[in-house]
Amino acid sequence: MTAMPISVTARPTAAPLVASGARQRVSDLVALTKPKVQLLLLLTTVTAMYAAGDPSPQLVLATLLGGSLSAGGASAINHWFDRDIDADMPRTQDRPIPSGRMEPHVALWVGLWLTIASFFLLALAANMTAALLSLAGFGWYVGVYTMWLKRRTTQNIVIGGVAGAFPPMVGWAAVTGGFAVDSLYPFAIVFAWTAPHFWALSLLIKDDYAAAGVPMLPVVKGDQATYRAILAWSAITAIVSIVPVIAGAFGTIYLVVAVLLAVELLRRSWLLLRDGTRARAVSLHLYALAYLAALFAAMVVDAKL
């Protein structure tokens, strides 16, 4: 008589499955905070702090943690609110909520608690001005950009870009103890820079936005209009980057770096307008990231020398 095959039960694999599920849960919670997006925000925060003064390591760490919690909270609520359009875009369909791995209310509560924690941390470890500025950035990103502008106008990223300009003001306020006029210069630079940076990216993923019905500039106005807008806002960024020198906030070192960086930004924007290729859009998008990092680093060097 032939022996019956021995069935394999789930018991031996139960522990690995539980571990795998836990890892996925942690990974999804981290994904809610969009950690890659936070990196540049935190860079502008820390460089602004050292440009403003000589902060202690403890203050720097507390301010960066507070800023990270605030940005993470805003991102989590963005995941919650945009779950419908995320499900329509191939780029975002595997996010925790549209993939079905997370209930929407979880992201909402994570976002709210992170934001509350950020406010109290910054208020206690830095000062109330820094906490309120961080909260204002959160409110602008969630309320103005995500819930109001993103689905209504091609200028969503221009006006919504104000949210990303708050972190250097937060860092500046944490060091100086309150609001300082000089902090408006890095604020203005980030605001102007956001348009060419993000529109270059939107050219690369415009099909996703079209599928979700999001009125990004290249979807509604076309590529040529986007190229022209990028060049115009690159010029605005170049001009705004020089204003701090005219106002006496920064000196020669910063001026030289700002001019060199601006010339290259304008050159790449012009090449995108002339050639209109995907490679040019990628080149501009990547350069814009390096541009902002180098410009803010120049602020620190100029302030310290």
ChimeraX attribute file (.defattr): number of C-alpha atoms within 10 A of each C-alpha:
attribute: neighborCount
match mode: 1-to-1
recipient: residues
	/A:1	3
	/A:2	4
	/A:3	5
	/A:4	6
	/A:5	6
	/A:6	6
	/A:7	6
	/A:8	8
	/A:9	8
	/A:10	9
	/A:11	7
	/A:12	9
	/A:13	10
	/A:14	11
	/A:15	11
	/A:16	10
	/A:17	12
	/A:18	11
	/A:19	11
	/A:20	12
	/A:21	12
	/A:22	12
	/A:23	12
	/A:24	14
	/A:25	15
	/A:26	11
	/A:27	12
	/A:28	17
	/A:29	18
	/A:30	13
	/A:31	17
	/A:32	24
	/A:33	26
	/A:34	18
	/A:35	14
	/A:36	9
	/A:37	12
	/A:38	18
	/A:39	12
	/A:40	16
	/A:41	20
	/A:42	20
	/A:43	18
	/A:44	26
	/A:45	27
	/A:46	24
	/A:47	21
	/A:48	27
	/A:49	27
	/A:50	21
	/A:51	26
	/A:52	23
	/A:53	15
	/A:54	13
	/A:55	18
	/A:56	12
	/A:57	9
	/A:58	11
	/A:59	18
	/A:60	21
	/A:61	14
	/A:62	19
	/A:63	30
	/A:64	22
	/A:65	17
	/A:66	28
	/A:67	31
	/A:68	23
	/A:69	24
	/A:70	31
	/A:71	30
	/A:72	28
	/A:73	29
	/A:74	30
	/A:75	27
	/A:76	29
	/A:77	27
	/A:78	22
	/A:79	27
	/A:80	24
	/A:81	17
	/A:82	17
	/A:83	19
	/A:84	14
	/A:85	19
	/A:86	22
	/A:87	18
	/A:88	17
	/A:89	19
	/A:90	14
	/A:91	13
	/A:92	17
	/A:93	17
	/A:94	14
	/A:95	18
	/A:96	23
	/A:97	24
	/A:98	22
	/A:99	14
	/A:100	12
	/A:101	13
	/A:102	15
	/A:103	13
	/A:104	18
	/A:105	12
	/A:106	14
	/A:107	24
	/A:108	20
	/A:109	15
	/A:110	20
	/A:111	25
	/A:112	17
	/A:113	14
	/A:114	20
	/A:115	26
	/A:116	15
	/A:117	16
	/A:118	26
	/A:119	23
	/A:120	15
	/A:121	20
	/A:122	28
	/A:123	18
	/A:124	11
	/A:125	18
	/A:126	25
	/A:127	21
	/A:128	19
	/A:129	20
	/A:130	30
	/A:131	25
	/A:132	15
	/A:133	21
	/A:134	28
	/A:135	23
	/A:136	15
	/A:137	25
	/A:138	24
	/A:139	16
	/A:140	22
	/A:141	25
	/A:142	21
	/A:143	15
	/A:144	19
	/A:145	23
	/A:146	22
	/A:147	15
	/A:148	15
	/A:149	19
	/A:150	19
	/A:151	17
	/A:152	14
	/A:153	16
	/A:154	18
	/A:155	16
	/A:156	21
	/A:157	22
	/A:158	20
	/A:159	20
	/A:160	23
	/A:161	23
	/A:162	21
	/A:163	23
	/A:164	21
	/A:165	25
	/A:166	29
	/A:167	31
	/A:168	30
	/A:169	28
	/A:170	34
	/A:171	32
	/A:172	30
	/A:173	24
	/A:174	30
	/A:175	24
	/A:176	18
	/A:177	14
	/A:178	15
	/A:179	17
	/A:180	12
	/A:181	9
	/A:182	16
	/A:183	22
	/A:184	16
	/A:185	21
	/A:186	25
	/A:187	21
	/A:188	17
	/A:189	23
	/A:190	25
	/A:191	22
	/A:192	25
	/A:193	26
	/A:194	26
	/A:195	25
	/A:196	30
	/A:197	22
	/A:198	16
	/A:199	25
	/A:200	26
	/A:201	17
	/A:202	21
	/A:203	24
	/A:204	16
	/A:205	16
	/A:206	21
	/A:207	16
	/A:208	19
	/A:209	22
	/A:210	16
	/A:211	13
	/A:212	17
	/A:213	16
	/A:214	19
	/A:215	20
	/A:216	24
	/A:217	23
	/A:218	23
	/A:219	21
	/A:220	16
	/A:221	12
	/A:222	13
	/A:223	19
	/A:224	14
	/A:225	13
	/A:226	23
	/A:227	25
	/A:228	17
	/A:229	18
	/A:230	26
	/A:231	22
	/A:232	17
	/A:233	20
	/A:234	27
	/A:235	20
	/A:236	16
	/A:237	23
	/A:238	23
	/A:239	16
	/A:240	20
	/A:241	25
	/A:242	19
	/A:243	16
	/A:244	21
	/A:245	17
	/A:246	11
	/A:247	11
	/A:248	9
	/A:249	17
	/A:250	21
	/A:251	16
	/A:252	10
	/A:253	16
	/A:254	23
	/A:255	21
	/A:256	13
	/A:257	18
	/A:258	24
	/A:259	16
	/A:260	13
	/A:261	21
	/A:262	22
	/A:263	14
	/A:264	16
	/A:265	22
	/A:266	20
	/A:267	15
	/A:268	21
	/A:269	28
	/A:270	20
	/A:271	17
	/A:272	25
	/A:273	21
	/A:274	13
	/A:275	12
	/A:276	16
	/A:277	15
	/A:278	14
	/A:279	12
	/A:280	19
	/A:281	26
	/A:282	16
	/A:283	16
	/A:284	28
	/A:285	24
	/A:286	14
	/A:287	17
	/A:288	23
	/A:289	14
	/A:290	13
	/A:291	22
	/A:292	21
	/A:293	15
	/A:294	14
	/A:295	23
	/A:296	25
	/A:297	21
	/A:298	21
	/A:299	25
	/A:300	21
	/A:301	15
	/A:302	18
	/A:303	17
	/A:304	12
	/A:305	7
